[in-house]
Amino acid sequence: MAIDYSKKPEQNTGGVNLDKINLTKDAPTVSLSKGGSARGVTRVNLDWSRGEQKKGFLAKLTGASNGVDLDLGCLFELADGSKGVIQALGNSFGSLNTPPYIHLDGDDRTGSVAGGENMHINFERPELFKRVLIFAMIYQGAPNWAAVDGVVTLSPPSGPQIEVRLDSPNNGARICAIAMIESTGQGVTVNRLVEYIDGSQSDLDRKYGWGMKWQAGRK
């Protein structure tokens, strides 16, 4: 069932954080369909633990002795059929005010940058979008999602933040499909995925039917 957070929150009497919605397996979807909650720029933040803080035997177990380069990115499909990828790999940082209306701020290669990595999606005209698939990729370092303890937070123009934790890790995979943002005639919804892909971006593409052609790239 989708959560409609355009409604006025009830009084907090049980210690629940009304400023943040945690998408889980049991409650995977939030709706931004009412009250213009989706209109404007939504910030997508990826934050994770610094792997290089671990030393010695524990580091060997976690594969984190040299740190982990965890990248934030997305596949996008606009309403006009345009498709593409936003990611640090290949310097595909996008543009906020012209198509694809998505911009990745930069590339935090160690997890040491305060605030992690940030991507902005301009939903001033949500009808220009069809879908956006938010993903994270371990570009460098051992594919150990439990060690990096990643979390993605979406901050829409109004309403509470939306948090998706990269739990239930598959430590053999390098890519995690985190969330699908879909724009329909009824508004915008965010759906938790947290599905781990054993392969590259092309495998992520095939999993969700994007239908793009891929070639090797580097940062």
Secondary structure as the mmCIF struct_conf table of DSSP 4:
data_model
#
loop_
_struct_conf.conf_type_id
_struct_conf.id
_struct_conf.beg_label_comp_id
_struct_conf.beg_label_asym_id
_struct_conf.beg_label_seq_id
_struct_conf.end_label_comp_id
_struct_conf.end_label_asym_id
_struct_conf.end_label_seq_id
STRN STRN1 ILE A 3 ASP A 4
TURN_TY1_P TURN_TY1_P1 TYR A 5 SER A 6
BEND BEND1 LYS A 7 LYS A 7
HELX_LH_PP_P HELX_LH_PP_P1 LYS A 8 GLN A 11
BEND BEND2 GLY A 14 GLY A 15
TURN_TY1_P TURN_TY1_P2 LEU A 18 ASP A 19
STRN STRN2 LYS A 20 ASN A 22
BEND BEND3 LYS A 25 ALA A 27
STRN STRN3 THR A 29 SER A 31
BEND BEND4 LYS A 34 LYS A 34
TURN_TY1_P TURN_TY1_P3 GLY A 35 ALA A 38
BEND BEND5 ARG A 39 GLY A 40
STRN STRN4 VAL A 41 ASP A 47
HELX_RH_3T_P HELX_RH_3T_P1 GLY A 51 GLN A 53
HELX_RH_AL_P HELX_RH_AL_P1 GLY A 56 THR A 62
TURN_TY1_P TURN_TY1_P4 GLY A 63 GLY A 63
TURN_TY1_P TURN_TY1_P5 SER A 65 ASN A 66
STRN STRN5 ASP A 69 LEU A 78
TURN_TY1_P TURN_TY1_P6 ALA A 79 ASP A 80
BEND BEND6 GLY A 81 GLY A 81
STRN STRN6 LYS A 83 ILE A 86
STRN STRN7 GLN A 87 GLN A 87
TURN_TY1_P TURN_TY1_P7 ALA A 88 ASN A 91
STRN STRN8 SER A 92 SER A 92
STRN STRN9 GLY A 94 SER A 95
BEND BEND7 LEU A 96 THR A 98
TURN_TY1_P TURN_TY1_P8 PRO A 99 PRO A 100
STRN STRN10 ILE A 102 LEU A 104
BEND BEND8 ARG A 109 GLY A 111
BEND BEND9 VAL A 113 VAL A 113
TURN_TY1_P TURN_TY1_P9 ALA A 114 GLY A 115
STRN STRN11 GLU A 117 ASN A 122
BEND BEND10 GLU A 124 ARG A 125
HELX_RH_3T_P HELX_RH_3T_P2 PRO A 126 LEU A 128
STRN STRN12 PHE A 129 GLN A 140
BEND BEND11 GLY A 141 GLY A 141
HELX_RH_AL_P HELX_RH_AL_P2 TRP A 145 VAL A 148
TURN_TY1_P TURN_TY1_P10 ASP A 149 ASP A 149
STRN STRN13 VAL A 151 SER A 155
BEND BEND12 PRO A 157 GLY A 159
STRN STRN14 GLN A 161 ARG A 165
BEND BEND13 SER A 168 SER A 168
TURN_TY1_P TURN_TY1_P11 ASN A 171 GLY A 172
BEND BEND14 ARG A 174 ARG A 174
STRN STRN15 ILE A 175 THR A 184
TURN_TY1_P TURN_TY1_P12 GLY A 185 GLN A 186
STRN STRN16 GLY A 187 ILE A 197
BEND BEND15 ASP A 198 GLY A 199
HELX_RH_AL_P HELX_RH_AL_P3 GLN A 201 TYR A 208
TURN_TY1_P TURN_TY1_P13 GLY A 209 GLY A 209
#
